[in-house]
Structures are given as C-alpha cells and as structure tokens.
Amino acid sequence: MEITWYGHSCFRITERGLATVVTDPYDHRQVGYDPLKLKADIVTISHNSPGHNNLAAIKGTPYRITGPGEFEVGGVFITGIQTNGHKSPSEARNTLYLIEVNGITIVHLGDMDRVPTQTEVEALGNVNIALVPVSSGSGLNVAKAVEAISVFEPNIVIPMHYASEGATVKLEPLNRFLKELGQTDVKPLPSLKVTSVGSLPDETQVVVLDYQRSAG
C-alpha cells in the first residue's frame, strides 16, 4: 500500500488490485498548490469547504462518500463517523473516515476540532496510520493534535493541513508540531509504502510526506 500527499488534507491511497482512494480534494484557487489532476475509484469528503470538497478535481466517476456510514468499494472498507456539528445546526459538520486496505487501518481526521474520547477511539478499533491536522485553522491545533495522537496510539502519524510551500491558507508551520513531539530531525519522504501490518513500527513514528504535484 502507498500513501501520497498532494497538499492540505488531500492524500491518495493505493494498493494493487484494490480501489484507489483520494481524500479531501481541494480547490487550488482557495488553498494554493497546483491544480489537482488525480484519478480515483473512491473520494472521501470530510466537510463542505472549498479546501476539502472539490469533487470536480477528480477524473472519472469515482464513488463519492460525503458523510457518515459504512461502505465497501473495490475491496476497500470505509467507515465515516461525524465528529463536529452536533452542538447546533450552524456548527460546521466534519466526518472522520476509517479506511481499511488489506488489513491496514488508516484514519483521516478531516477538520476534527477536538480530541476524541477514549470511548470513541476504542469504538474505531486499532488504528495503524493516522492522518492528523496539526495547525489549527478550523481543525486541531498543535497541542490538541499531540493529545489526539496519544489517544489513538497509531503506529504511524502523518501530519497534514499545515503551512507549506505552495499553500496560501494561513496555517501554522509544521516545525511547531514536530518540536512539540521532540522530532525536529524528521526527513520528508515522497510517499509512505507499507507492505503489511507486521512491517509497521511498534512505537508511534511520525512520517512527514513531501508535497507531490499531481500529473494526472
């Protein structure tokens, strides 16, 4: 399985013989970066915002998941759980997605704005890889992101939704999050490749991905 980051909260998750998933495609006119030119079998949308819901950026006719529920498409299992938007009709809704690919579980938090409870995390089951917003905006700030990681206890954390080259949205830089974790020497990778659950580290490891321009 391979996870590639295309900026902001947009990732592509691929595995040979299974459906390809793209998360939170953005409108580059709103958040910066280059225009997205991606193909996918499944697209997940965490919330209704131009930085996360640009379905038009994805080629073809992918299966669209825009809210809570349980889904199975092309051998990939996805569970959507609402995390924000319970307090009032005016509160922005956010959906967390648990994505299972070949027995490896990935959680994409979208713009989750609070630390989940232990009960909520236990209901999700084991999380191998957590895609976590780390620089506030409408999502978690650095302190809350670190606390959320301690609750999830994933094998790997991949930060997202932070200030980076090409971005125009005002967000905090990644180094604040890394400094909080005491991991300022992390070297970015072009993508994360995982062969099996058994190949994952026992202790939580932070993996930073380089922004990749999509070539179609």
N, C-alpha and C positions, 0 to 999 in steps of 0.2 A: 504494500500500500504506500502511496505517495501523497503528501500534503504540500501544496504550493500556495504561497501568499501573494495576492495581487493588489495589496494595499488596503488600508482601512480595516474592514471586517470581512473582506472577501477572500475566500480560500477555494481551491479546487482539490477534491479528494478523489483519487483514482485507485482502482485495483483491477488488474487484468481479469476480464470475464464478467465483471460486475458493473453496475450502473455508476456513472460519474456524477458526483455531487458538486455543485457550486453554491456557496453560502453568501448571502447579503451582497449581491452585485450593486455597485454604486453608479450614480450619475457623475461622471468626471467633471461636469460643469459646476457641480456643487461642492465636491470634495478635493478636486485636483487629480493628480495622477494622469496617466494616459487613458484614452477610451478603452473600455473592456472589449475584447474580441474572443469570447470563450464559447465553447460548446459544452453542453451538459445534458444528462438524462433526467436529473433532478435539480431543482433550485429551491433553496430554503430562504425565506424572508423573515427576519426576526421582528421587524416592526416597520410601520408605514412612514418611512423617511427617505428622501432622495439619496441619502448616503448608504441605503441598505435595501432598497426595493425596486431597483431598475431592471425589471424583467426584460425590457427591450434590448438590453445589452447582451443577452444570451442567445446564441444562434439556435435554430431548430425549434422544436416544440417540446421542451422539457416538461416533466411533471412538476407542477408548482405546489409548494407547501407554504402556506402563509399564516398558519396558526396551529393551535393545539390539536393533538390527535395521534393515532398510531398508523404508520404507513409502511408498506413493503413494496419496493420497486426494484426490479432487476437484481435481486439478491441482497439489497441494502435495506436495513431496518432503521426506521427513524421514528422517534417519539418526540412530539412537541409539547412543551409544558409552559403555560402562561406564568410569568414571573412578576411583571409590573401591570398596573391597570386595574387593580382590584378596589382601590380606595374610592374612586369616583369616575363617572363617565368621561370627565375631562382629562384624566390621567392617561398618559401615553401607554399603550399596551406593548409588552415585549414577550416574545416566545423564545425560550431556551430549547435547543434541539440536541437530543442524544442520538448520535449516528453510529450504527454498528456495521462494521465492514470486516468480514472474515474473522469474527470473534473479537476484534479490537474496537473498543468503545471510545468515541470522541464526543465531547460536549462543547457546543458553541453557545456562548452565553448571550450573544447579541449585545443589546444595551442594558443588560441587567443592572439595576441601580442599587441593589442591596446585597448583603452577604446572605447566602441561603442558610436555612436552619439545618441542624444535623439530621432532623427527621426528613426534610426534603431531599437531602443528599443520599440518605440511606434508601429512600424510595427509588432513586435512579439506579442503584446498584453500583458496581465497580466502574470507575472512570479511569481509563488509561491515558487519554490525552485531553487536556483542557485548553480551549481557545478562549483567552480571557482579555477583556478590555482593561487597559491599565492606566488610563489617563483622563478620567472624568468625562467632560462633555456631559452627556446625559446618562453615561454608564458609570461603572465603578471608578473611584479614584485610586491612587496608589495604595493607600492604607487598606481600603476595602478589598482591593484585588489580592493583596497579600493574605488577608484574613480568609477570603474565599478559597484560595489555594490550600490553606491549612485545613479547611473543612473538607474539600474534595479529596485531598491527598492523591492526586493523579501521579502516574509515572513520569509524564512529561507535561510541561506547561509551555504553550506558545503564546506570547503576548500579541495583542492586536489593538487597533483603534488608538494610535498614539501619533504624535508629530513625527513625520519622516520626510525624506526628500521627495518632492513632487506633490506633497499634500498641501492644501490651502486652508483646511479646517483648523481652528485654533485649539490645539490639544497640548498636553504636557509631553516632553520628550521621554523616550524610552529609558534613558540612563537614570532617571529618578526611581523608576520601578526596580531596575537592576541593582541600584545602590541600596535600596531598602532590603533587598534579599542578599546583599553582600556578594553579588555575582557580576561585577563590572568588567570581567575579562572574557565574557561570552563572545565567541566568534560566530557571526551570522552564517547560515547555510542557505544555498539556493533552494532547497526543499528538504523535507523530512521523509526518509524512507524507512518503513518498518516492515520486517519480514514476518513477525509473529509476536504474540503476547509475551512469549518467553524471551524475546530479544530486548524487551524494554528494561530500563534500569529499575532497581528495587527502590532506590531513594528518588524523590522528586527532582527532576532535572529541568532547567529552563533551556529551551531551544529557541533562538531568535532566527527568524527567516528573513532573507533579503527580499525586498520588493521586486517582483518579476513583472515585466511588461508582457501583456498577452498578445501573441502574434496570430491568434485565430486557430 
